[in-house]
Amino acid sequence: MKRFRVTLLVVCLILAWLGYSDLRLLLQNPEPQRISISDLENNGAPREWLTVSGGYQDLLQAINMSGTMEIDAFLVPLKSAADSREIRVWFETRDPRIITLLKKYYFQLDSDKQRQQFVAENRPFFFAQRELTGMTADSLVADSNRGKLIELLQEMNIPTSEDVIFISEGKKPAVLRGIFFALMAVIGLLKILFDMRKSAKKPNR
């Protein structure tokens, strides 16, 4: 019984921590904060939920995050100028237009000449100005994923600084998840207290 209570207590504490993290994130980010790409590059992210304006996507340097033809996301540079060589911000996107375009570019064109012609025909979109809304790293799990993304860039010989910013496009603070975790933690703790009081009232034999 005591072992069960200890296990339940550990689970409750984990749920309480997850609930606190989600609710704190939600309270600090009631809506996305608007920021220009230049301010983001120079000063970093002021909050986790952002709307970034003034940036230019560079699809030629986009990275297939799955490493296979079963592609559902790309990691794309977001630059302050279309011809800029410095990359301080990357965004993860599942935009079907980008995925369709890049799948054709990488897997359906057979020669460099075809690819060059394809880029020339679609250049306005390859280097389009893009306003995006999404979230930066906001937890230990996200920080771990951030480390893996940095390793991925380094393995591909892409110059990367430790203060590089990754944004997951379309992601927003979870509303119900934090409430659910916190509620489950409270219920579990109440059960532990109830069982302890019940055991204490039992007469010793």
C-alpha positions as CSV (number, residue, x, y, z in Angstrom):
1,M,0.0,0.0,0.0
2,K,2.8,2.4,0.9
3,R,4.6,1.7,-2.3
4,F,1.4,2.4,-4.2
5,R,1.0,5.7,-2.4
6,V,4.6,6.7,-3.2
7,T,4.1,5.9,-6.9
8,L,0.8,7.8,-7.0
9,L,2.5,10.8,-5.2
10,V,5.3,10.8,-7.8
11,V,2.7,10.7,-10.6
12,C,0.7,13.5,-9.0
13,L,3.8,15.7,-8.6
14,I,4.7,15.2,-12.3
15,L,1.2,16.1,-13.3
16,A,1.2,19.1,-11.1
17,W,4.5,20.3,-12.7
18,L,3.1,19.8,-16.2
19,G,-0.1,21.6,-15.3
20,Y,1.8,24.5,-13.7
21,S,4.1,24.8,-16.8
22,D,1.1,24.8,-19.2
23,L,-0.9,27.3,-17.1
24,R,2.1,29.6,-16.5
25,L,2.7,29.6,-20.3
26,L,-0.9,30.4,-21.0
27,L,-1.0,33.2,-18.5
28,Q,2.2,34.8,-19.8
29,N,1.0,34.4,-23.4
30,P,-2.7,35.4,-23.6
31,E,-2.1,36.4,-27.3
32,P,0.9,36.3,-29.6
33,Q,3.2,39.3,-29.3
34,R,4.1,41.0,-32.5
35,I,7.8,41.5,-33.2
36,S,9.8,42.3,-36.3
37,I,12.4,39.9,-37.6
38,S,15.1,42.4,-37.0
39,D,14.1,42.9,-33.3
40,L,13.9,39.1,-32.9
41,E,17.4,38.6,-34.3
42,N,19.0,41.4,-32.3
43,N,17.2,41.0,-28.9
44,G,15.9,37.4,-28.8
45,A,12.3,36.3,-28.1
46,P,10.5,38.4,-25.5
47,R,7.8,35.7,-25.1
48,E,7.1,32.2,-26.3
49,W,4.1,32.9,-28.5
50,L,5.0,35.3,-31.3
51,T,3.9,36.8,-34.5
52,V,7.0,37.6,-36.5
53,S,6.7,40.2,-39.3
54,G,9.1,41.4,-42.0
55,G,11.0,38.1,-42.5
56,Y,11.8,36.3,-45.8
57,Q,11.6,32.6,-46.2
58,D,14.5,30.8,-48.0
59,L,13.1,27.5,-49.3
60,L,16.3,26.6,-51.0
61,Q,17.9,26.0,-47.6
62,A,14.9,24.3,-46.1
63,I,15.6,21.0,-44.4
64,N,13.5,17.8,-44.6
65,M,13.0,17.0,-40.9
66,S,12.0,13.4,-41.6
67,G,14.9,12.5,-43.8
68,T,12.6,10.4,-46.0
69,M,10.0,11.0,-48.8
70,E,7.2,10.7,-46.2
71,I,7.5,14.5,-45.5
72,D,5.2,16.3,-43.1
73,A,7.4,19.2,-42.0
74,F,10.3,21.3,-43.2
75,L,12.7,23.5,-41.2
76,V,13.0,26.8,-43.1
77,P,15.3,29.8,-42.5
78,L,13.6,33.2,-41.9
79,K,15.8,36.1,-42.8
80,S,15.6,39.8,-42.4
81,A,16.5,40.2,-46.1
82,A,16.0,37.8,-48.9
83,D,19.7,37.9,-49.9
84,S,21.0,37.7,-46.3
85,R,23.6,35.0,-45.6
86,E,23.1,35.1,-41.9
87,I,20.5,32.8,-40.4
88,R,19.4,33.5,-36.8
89,V,15.8,32.3,-37.0
90,W,14.4,29.0,-38.3
91,F,10.7,28.0,-38.4
92,E,9.2,24.5,-38.5
93,T,6.3,24.5,-41.0
94,R,3.7,22.0,-42.2
95,D,2.4,24.4,-44.9
96,P,1.1,22.1,-47.6
97,R,2.2,24.6,-50.3
98,I,5.8,24.5,-49.1
99,I,5.7,20.7,-48.7
100,T,4.3,20.2,-52.2
101,L,6.7,22.6,-53.8
102,L,9.8,21.1,-52.1
103,K,8.8,17.5,-52.6
104,K,8.7,18.3,-56.3
105,Y,12.0,20.2,-56.2
106,Y,13.9,17.4,-54.4
107,F,12.2,14.2,-55.6
108,Q,10.5,14.8,-59.0
109,L,13.1,16.8,-60.9
110,D,15.9,14.8,-62.4
111,S,18.6,17.4,-63.3
112,D,20.1,20.5,-62.0
113,K,18.9,22.4,-65.1
114,Q,15.3,21.4,-64.3
115,R,15.7,22.5,-60.7
116,Q,17.2,25.8,-61.7
117,Q,14.3,26.4,-64.1
118,F,11.8,25.4,-61.4
119,V,13.3,27.8,-58.9
120,A,13.3,30.6,-61.6
121,E,9.6,30.0,-62.3
122,N,8.7,29.9,-58.6
123,R,11.3,32.4,-57.3
124,P,8.6,34.8,-55.8
125,F,7.4,32.0,-53.5
126,F,10.9,30.5,-52.8
127,F,12.0,33.8,-51.2
128,A,8.6,35.3,-50.3
129,Q,8.1,37.6,-47.4
130,R,6.3,35.7,-44.7
131,E,4.6,36.7,-41.5
132,L,4.3,33.7,-39.2
133,T,2.7,33.0,-35.8
134,G,4.1,30.3,-33.6
135,M,5.9,29.3,-30.5
136,T,9.5,29.1,-29.4
137,A,10.9,26.5,-27.0
138,D,8.8,26.6,-23.8
139,S,9.7,23.5,-21.8
140,L,12.4,21.0,-21.0
141,V,11.1,18.8,-23.8
142,A,11.1,21.7,-26.3
143,D,14.6,22.6,-25.1
144,S,15.7,19.1,-25.8
145,N,14.2,19.2,-29.3
146,R,16.0,22.5,-29.8
147,G,19.3,20.8,-29.0
148,K,18.5,18.1,-31.6
149,L,17.7,20.7,-34.2
150,I,21.1,22.5,-33.6
151,E,22.8,19.1,-33.9
152,L,20.9,18.5,-37.2
153,L,22.1,21.9,-38.6
154,Q,25.7,21.2,-37.5
155,E,25.6,17.8,-39.1
156,M,24.6,19.5,-42.4
157,N,27.5,21.9,-42.0
158,I,25.2,24.9,-41.6
159,P,26.8,27.6,-39.5
160,T,24.7,27.8,-36.3
161,S,25.1,29.9,-33.1
162,E,23.9,28.8,-29.7
163,D,21.3,31.7,-29.6
164,V,19.6,30.5,-32.8
165,I,15.8,30.8,-32.5
166,F,13.4,28.0,-33.6
167,I,9.7,28.7,-34.0
168,S,7.1,26.1,-34.5
169,E,4.6,27.7,-36.9
170,G,0.9,27.4,-35.9
171,K,1.6,26.2,-32.4
172,K,-0.2,27.9,-29.6
173,P,-0.4,27.5,-25.8
174,A,-2.5,24.6,-24.7
175,V,-5.7,25.7,-22.9
176,L,-7.4,22.5,-21.6
177,R,-4.3,20.4,-21.2
178,G,-2.9,22.4,-18.2
179,I,-6.2,22.4,-16.5
180,F,-6.6,18.6,-17.0
181,F,-3.1,17.9,-15.6
182,A,-3.7,20.2,-12.6
183,L,-7.1,18.6,-11.9
184,M,-5.7,15.1,-12.1
185,A,-2.9,16.1,-9.7
186,V,-5.4,17.5,-7.2
187,I,-7.6,14.4,-7.4
188,G,-4.6,12.1,-6.9
189,L,-3.4,14.0,-3.9
190,L,-6.9,14.0,-2.3
191,K,-7.0,10.3,-2.8
192,I,-3.7,9.9,-1.0
193,L,-4.9,12.0,1.9
194,F,-8.2,10.1,2.1
195,D,-6.4,6.8,2.1
196,M,-4.0,7.9,4.8
197,R,-6.8,9.2,7.0
198,K,-8.7,6.0,6.5
199,S,-5.7,3.9,7.4
200,A,-5.1,6.0,10.5
201,K,-8.7,5.4,11.8
202,K,-8.4,1.7,11.5
203,P,-8.0,0.1,15.0
204,N,-4.7,-1.7,15.6
205,R,-5.0,-5.4,16.1
